[in-house]
């Protein structure tokens, strides 16, 4: 299941638990009902701001959970066997553009040269 589908399923589930229609949620957030429907059906890439607004209207908080604590959180909220997102060590622009002087042997050169 894609993350868009999973988020949409959760939003739909919480909305229904609160007895709200899509139109009700749209009125609470000032968003277009079609946009909320797209979110619930996993058809859109939503911004963090949009997800936060929808969550707030449903009484939810958007947060990130460290992978090493995910099992603890899942145990508390009663979710089992959810996949943990892999962590990647990605280079930054700094790593790719700048040269480490210690590797070139040019440490301590005078600025006047």
Long-range contacts (C-beta under 8 A, 24 or more apart in sequence): 2-42, 4-42, 4-43, 4-44, 4-45, 4-46, 5-42, 6-42, 7-39, 7-42, 7-46, 7-51, 8-39, 8-40, 8-41, 8-42, 8-43, 9-40, 9-42, 11-36, 11-39, 11-40, 11-54, 11-55, 11-58, 12-40, 14-58, 14-59, 14-60, 15-40, 15-58, 18-58, 18-59, 20-58, 25-54, 25-57, 25-58, 28-57, 29-53, 29-54, 29-57
